[in-house]
Amino acid sequence: MNRKNILSWILYDFGMAQFSMVILTAYFILYFKQVVVGNTGGEGDFYWGLVTSVSMILAVLLSPLLGTYSDISGKRKLLYIVFSSVSIFSTFMLFFSGRGTLLYSSIFFITAYACYSINMTFYNSFLPDIVKKEEIEKFSGIGWGLGYFGGLTSLIIMMVIVKDLQNSKIIIIITALSYLLFAIPSYFFLPAQAKSEEYTGGIFAGFSELKHTFINIKSYRNIFLFLLAYFFISDGISTVIVFFSSYTVHTLKFSLKENFLLLMLIQIFAAVGAIFSGYIAKKTGIVRAIIFTVIIWIISLGIIFIAENKAVFFIISSVCGTVLGGTQALARSYIAVSSPREKSGEFFGFMTFSSKIAAIFGPLIFGTISRITDSQRLSVLSLEILFVAGLIILFRLKNHSATH
């Protein structure tokens, strides 16, 4: 193992976490609705849901094609540099958005988010090449944890810099520069990929492999049912993430600083939840532990639907943060222990792909309901359907207490 390779890989995780926090979760969503669209109600939610969904559609369509091309051509590192650079540049260009720039802002946001998502295909594929097989989970966890720290760092900076949405756009420049700064080491130190001499598939082989994987997974009943359940659960979670700040600021009337503080608390609880979920799973079994987190999600969303008091929302958001980290970590663990060893990479890839597809629908549903009813509370209630659907499917899994 080469320490420079590993460190550069981990540092990128830190930088992209800042993009995720500032652009997707804490600042730009609010700026987009209030300044760009000029509507903090249902219309703003609709356009935000639309641009996030379009971003995911592009990622879903292009990731298999580009992943296959990287295998055929041996140009994974070049593609990694290109897509991360385009994402960073597009993030920088969001600084020039403003009132009446809906088309401009949408184009650069979609480009930044789609390239960010697509680049995860290349980023994740470096890990088996830079660490020993038995160390993969360890360093994956370190990167995940540093990502939470990257998000916290952005929130601290925003607490200091962001006074209001209109006059604090400098945070976008800071985010783009930080994203670039922590990406640069990986451009130099991550290893190049050798061109595959044995690969005989064409550029569309990625979709053929996904079809083959889907047929293959269907023969593993529990894994297939779990991935179907996680499709709905991850859709609910991704929607909560991209609309959280919109709900707290525009429905519950949180100030920007109160919202940043709340998000900091959630980041901390999410990290704790991800760590301790493994201990819970050892006692109860992974499936039972996931069922428990989904039930907490359902109860929490119900409370969020009726909550008016900010103190109550702080408490319930901390609970959501805990199960946020726990649900995602447990899902990864379930696939790791349930998949045949020789198929684990194939099944993980399919899980990532299906999660991207899921992320198309939730934001669009939330935004559409908010636009029609002009009520974010009803939009939140609609997410209950996704978690309940996932829970019902999880109960169909055989041997709930087992870890495999």
C-alpha positions in Angstrom: 0.0 0.0 0.0 1.2 3.5 -0.9 0.4 6.1 1.8 0.2 9.0 -0.7 -2.3 7.0 -2.8 -4.5 6.4 0.3 -4.2 9.9 1.7 -5.1 11.6 -1.6 -8.1 9.3 -2.0 -9.3 10.2 1.5 -8.8 13.9 1.1 -11.0 13.9 -2.0 -13.8 12.6 0.3 -13.3 15.6 2.5 -13.6 18.1 -0.4 -16.6 16.6 -2.0 -18.4 16.5 1.4 -18.2 20.2 1.4 -19.8 20.4 -2.0 -22.6 18.2 -0.8 -23.2 20.3 2.4 -23.0 23.7 0.8 -24.6 23.1 -2.6 -27.1 20.3 -1.9 -28.1 20.7 1.7 -27.4 23.9 3.6 -27.0 27.0 1.4 -27.6 26.8 -2.4 -31.0 25.2 -2.1 -32.2 28.2 -0.1 -30.4 30.7 -2.4 -31.9 28.9 -5.5 -35.5 29.1 -4.1 -35.4 32.6 -2.6 -33.2 34.4 -5.1 -33.0 32.5 -8.4 -36.6 31.3 -8.5 -37.9 34.1 -6.3 -40.4 31.8 -4.6 -39.9 30.1 -1.2 -43.1 28.1 -1.5 -44.3 25.3 -3.7 -42.9 26.7 -7.0 -39.4 26.9 -5.5 -39.6 23.3 -4.3 -40.8 22.1 -7.7 -37.9 23.6 -9.6 -35.4 22.4 -7.0 -36.9 18.9 -7.2 -36.8 19.1 -11.0 -33.1 20.0 -11.2 -32.0 17.4 -8.7 -34.0 14.7 -10.5 -32.6 15.7 -13.9 -29.1 15.5 -12.4 -29.8 12.0 -11.2 -31.2 11.0 -14.6 -28.0 12.0 -16.3 -25.9 10.1 -13.7 -28.0 7.0 -14.2 -27.7 7.1 -17.9 -24.0 8.0 -18.1 -22.4 6.1 -15.2 -22.7 2.6 -16.8 -21.5 3.8 -20.1 -18.5 5.7 -18.7 -17.7 2.9 -16.3 -17.5 0.5 -19.1 -15.5 2.9 -21.3 -13.0 3.3 -18.4 -12.5 -0.5 -18.3 -12.1 -0.8 -22.1 -9.8 2.2 -22.5 -7.9 2.2 -19.3 -8.7 5.9 -19.0 -10.3 5.8 -15.5 -8.0 8.4 -14.0 -8.4 10.8 -16.9 -12.2 10.5 -16.6 -12.0 11.0 -12.9 -10.0 14.2 -13.4 -12.3 15.5 -16.1 -15.6 14.9 -14.3 -14.4 16.2 -10.9 -12.9 19.3 -12.7 -16.2 20.0 -14.6 -18.1 19.6 -11.3 -15.7 22.1 -9.6 -15.9 24.6 -12.5 -19.7 24.4 -12.6 -19.8 24.9 -8.8 -17.7 28.0 -9.3 -20.0 29.3 -12.0 -22.9 29.2 -9.6 -21.4 32.2 -8.0 -22.6 34.3 -10.9 -26.2 33.1 -10.6 -28.8 35.6 -9.3 -32.4 36.8 -9.7 -33.8 35.9 -13.1 -31.1 33.4 -14.0 -33.2 30.2 -13.6 -31.9 28.6 -16.8 -28.3 29.5 -16.2 -28.4 28.4 -12.6 -30.2 25.1 -13.5 -27.7 24.2 -16.2 -24.6 24.7 -13.9 -26.2 23.1 -10.9 -27.3 20.0 -13.0 -23.8 19.8 -14.5 -22.1 20.2 -11.1 -24.3 17.6 -9.4 -24.4 15.1 -12.2 -20.6 15.2 -12.7 -20.2 14.9 -8.9 -22.4 11.8 -8.9 -20.9 10.2 -12.0 -17.4 10.7 -10.7 -18.2 8.6 -7.6 -18.1 5.6 -10.0 -14.5 6.3 -10.7 -13.6 7.4 -7.2 -15.0 4.2 -5.5 -13.2 2.0 -8.1 -9.8 3.2 -7.0 -10.1 1.8 -3.5 -9.4 -1.9 -4.3 -6.3 -0.8 -6.2 -4.7 1.2 -3.4 -5.4 -0.9 -0.3 -5.3 -4.6 0.5 -8.6 -6.5 0.2 -8.9 -7.0 3.9 -8.4 -3.3 4.5 -11.1 -2.0 2.2 -13.9 -1.6 4.8 -11.4 0.1 7.2 -10.4 2.8 4.8 -13.9 3.1 3.3 -15.1 3.9 6.9 -12.2 6.4 7.4 -13.3 8.2 4.2 -16.9 8.1 5.3 -16.0 9.6 8.7 -13.8 12.3 7.1 -16.7 13.2 4.9 -18.8 14.0 8.0 -16.0 16.1 9.2 -15.8 17.9 5.9 -19.5 18.7 6.2 -19.0 20.0 9.7 -16.1 22.2 8.5 -18.4 23.8 5.9 -21.1 24.4 8.4 -18.6 26.2 10.8 -17.4 28.4 7.9 -21.0 29.2 7.0 -21.9 30.1 10.6 -19.2 32.8 10.3 -19.6 34.0 6.7 -23.2 33.6 5.7 -25.2 36.5 7.1 -28.0 36.4 4.5 -28.5 34.5 1.2 -28.2 37.4 -1.3 -24.9 38.8 0.0 -23.0 35.7 1.1 -22.4 34.1 -2.3 -18.6 34.0 -1.5 -19.3 30.7 0.2 -19.8 29.2 -3.2 -16.3 30.3 -4.3 -14.9 29.0 -1.0 -16.6 25.6 -1.6 -15.3 25.3 -5.2 -11.8 26.2 -4.2 -11.8 23.8 -1.2 -13.2 21.1 -3.5 -10.4 21.7 -5.9 -7.7 21.9 -3.2 -8.6 18.5 -1.7 -9.0 17.0 -5.2 -5.5 18.0 -6.5 -3.4 15.5 -4.6 -5.5 12.6 -6.0 -4.8 13.9 -9.6 -1.1 13.3 -8.9 -1.0 10.2 -6.7 -3.9 8.0 -7.6 -2.7 5.2 -9.9 -3.5 5.0 -13.5 -5.5 2.1 -14.8 -4.1 -0.4 -17.3 -6.0 -0.8 -20.5 -8.0 -4.1 -20.4 -6.7 -6.5 -23.0 -9.3 -9.1 -22.2 -12.4 -6.9 -22.3 -14.4 -7.7 -25.4 -17.6 -5.9 -24.6 -18.7 -2.7 -26.4 -19.4 0.7 -24.9 -23.0 -0.4 -24.0 -21.8 -3.5 -22.1 -22.4 -1.7 -18.8 -26.1 -1.9 -19.4 -25.9 -5.6 -20.4 -24.0 -6.3 -17.2 -26.6 -4.5 -15.2 -29.3 -6.6 -16.8 -27.3 -9.7 -16.1 -26.8 -8.7 -12.5 -30.5 -8.0 -12.1 -31.3 -11.5 -13.3 -28.6 -12.9 -11.1 -29.8 -11.1 -8.0 -33.4 -12.3 -8.5 -32.1 -15.9 -7.8 -31.0 -14.7 -4.4 -34.4 -14.0 -2.9 -33.4 -12.2 0.3 -30.8 -10.0 -1.4 -33.3 -9.1 -4.2 -36.1 -8.2 -1.6 -33.6 -6.2 0.4 -32.5 -4.2 -2.5 -36.1 -3.6 -3.5 -36.8 -2.4 0.0 -33.7 -0.2 0.0 -34.8 1.3 -3.3 -37.8 2.9 -1.5 -35.9 3.7 1.8 -32.9 5.4 0.0 -35.4 7.4 -2.1 -37.0 8.7 1.1 -33.6 9.5 2.7 -32.2 11.3 -0.4 -35.3 13.4 -0.5 -35.1 14.3 3.1 -31.5 15.4 2.6 -32.1 17.7 -0.4 -35.2 19.4 1.1 -34.2 19.5 4.7 -33.1 23.1 4.8 -36.0 24.3 2.7 -38.4 22.8 5.3 -36.7 24.2 8.4 -36.2 27.7 7.0 -39.4 28.2 5.0 -41.9 26.1 7.0 -40.5 26.3 10.6 -39.0 29.7 10.1 -35.5 28.8 11.3 -32.8 31.5 10.9 -29.8 30.6 8.8 -27.6 30.2 11.9 -30.2 28.0 13.6 -30.3 25.8 10.5 -26.5 25.5 10.3 -26.4 24.6 14.0 -29.1 22.0 13.5 -27.2 20.5 10.6 -24.0 20.4 12.7 -25.9 18.4 15.3 -27.2 16.0 12.7 -23.7 15.5 11.2 -22.4 14.5 14.7 -25.3 12.2 15.4 -25.1 10.6 11.9 -21.4 9.8 12.6 -22.3 8.2 15.9 -25.2 6.3 14.4 -22.9 4.9 11.7 -20.4 3.7 14.3 -22.8 2.2 16.8 -25.1 0.6 14.2 -22.6 -2.2 13.8 -22.8 -3.0 17.5 -26.6 -3.1 17.5 -26.6 -5.3 14.4 -24.3 -7.8 16.2 -26.9 -8.1 19.0 -30.1 -8.2 16.9 -29.0 -9.1 13.4 -28.6 -6.7 10.5 -32.1 -7.0 9.1 -33.8 -6.4 12.5 -31.5 -3.4 13.1 -32.5 -1.9 9.7 -36.2 -2.5 10.4 -35.7 -0.6 13.7 -34.1 2.4 11.9 -36.9 2.4 9.3 -39.6 2.4 12.0 -37.7 5.4 13.7 -37.8 7.1 10.3 -41.6 6.6 10.0 -42.3 7.9 13.5 -39.9 10.8 13.1 -41.5 12.0 9.8 -44.9 11.8 11.5 -43.6 14.1 14.3 -41.9 16.4 11.8 -45.3 16.7 10.0 -47.0 18.1 13.1 -44.0 19.8 14.9 -44.2 23.5 15.5 -41.8 23.9 18.3 -38.1 24.4 17.3 -36.8 22.6 20.4 -38.9 19.5 19.5 -37.5 19.7 16.0 -34.0 19.8 17.3 -34.6 16.6 19.2 -36.3 14.7 16.4 -33.7 15.9 13.9 -31.0 14.4 16.1 -32.8 11.1 16.1 -33.1 11.3 12.3 -29.4 12.0 12.1 -28.6 8.9 14.1 -30.7 6.6 11.9 -29.4 8.4 8.8 -25.9 7.2 9.5 -27.1 3.9 10.8 -29.4 3.0 7.9 -26.8 3.6 5.3 -24.0 1.8 7.1 -26.3 -1.2 7.9 -27.4 -1.5 4.3 -23.8 -1.7 3.1 -23.1 -4.3 5.8 -26.1 -6.4 4.7 -24.9 -6.6 1.1 -21.3 -7.3 2.3 -22.3 -10.3 4.5 -25.1 -11.6 2.3 -23.5 -11.5 -1.2 -21.4 -14.5 -2.4 -17.8 -13.3 -2.1 -17.2 -13.6 -5.8 -20.3 -11.4 -6.5 -19.9 -8.7 -3.8 -18.5 -6.1 -6.2 -21.2 -6.8 -8.8 -24.0 -6.6 -6.2 -22.6 -3.4 -4.6 -22.5 -1.8 -8.0 -26.1 -2.6 -8.6 -27.1 -1.3 -5.2 -25.4 2.1 -6.0 -27.1 2.2 -9.4 -30.5 1.4 -8.0 -30.1 4.1 -5.3 -29.3 6.7 -8.1 -32.5 5.7 -9.9 -34.5 6.0 -6.6 -33.1 9.5 -6.1 -34.8 10.6 -9.3 -38.3 10.2 -8.0 -38.5 11.4 -4.4 -37.4 15.0 -5.0 -39.8 15.3 -8.0 -42.7 13.9 -5.9 -41.9 16.3 -3.0 -41.6 19.3 -5.2 -44.7 18.5 -7.2 -46.9 18.0 -4.1 -45.5 21.2 -2.6 -46.3 23.1 -5.8 -49.9 21.7 -6.0 -50.8 22.1 -2.3 -48.3 24.9 -1.4 -47.7 22.8 1.8 -44.3 21.3 2.6 -45.9 19.4 5.5 -48.0 17.4 3.0 -44.9 16.7 1.0 -43.2 15.4 4.1 -46.2 13.2 4.8 -45.9 11.7 1.3 -42.4 10.4 2.1 -44.0 8.1 4.7 -45.3 6.0 1.8 -41.7 5.3 0.7 -40.5 4.2 4.1 -43.7 2.1 4.8 -43.2 0.4 1.4 -39.6 -0.4 2.3 -40.6 -1.7 5.7 -43.3 -4.0 4.4 -40.8 -5.6 2.0 -38.2 -5.9 4.8 -40.7 -8.0 6.8 -40.9 -10.4 3.9 -37.2 -11.3 4.3 -36.7 -14.7 5.9 -34.8 -15.0 9.2 -34.9 -11.3 10.4 -32.4 -12.0 13.2 -29.7 -13.4 10.9 -26.8 -11.4 9.7 -26.9 -13.3 6.4 
